[in-house]
Amino acid sequence: MTDTHEEKDYFWFYIAGLIAVTIVLVLMLKADETKHLQSGAVAQSQAEVFAKIENKHRNNNTN
């Protein structure tokens, strides 16, 4: 009796799918994480901090 029904091995398809899903999730999270950099909020915050530091140095030098 011959078995005409072969069971296919989908192991590597599962692995490829997991890798693809992982790559997509990493790219999505990275885009979400760097969204605040595109808005200019970091540059504005740095400018404010440097201005406060400069004022403090100026006030300390005049005393």
Residue pairs with C-beta under 8 A, 6 or more apart in sequence:
36 42
